[in-house]
Amino acid sequence: MFEHHQNEVDNLLNQNIEFRRLYNKHQDLHKRVHEAEIGTAPLDDLTLMQLKKEKLWAKDRLSHIMESHLDH
């Protein structure tokens, strides 16, 4: 995520508490979704769908914060 803006991500992780919290949440959700998809942590479809929605919401919010940071 944000591979082309690693310096900005690092700066935001150090300076922006909300960005850091959302980034960590997204990383956790990504891991949980991946584990469910490969079968190491089985989840029912409804729970998996909810995790994917939360992950997408976190990514959208991170993108918004990143765009605001890049505009300044």
Secondary structure, 3 states (H helix, E strand, C coil): CCHHHHHHHHHHHHHCHHHHHHHHHHHHHHHHHHHHHHCCCCCCHHHHHHHHHHHHHHHHHHHHHHHHHHHC
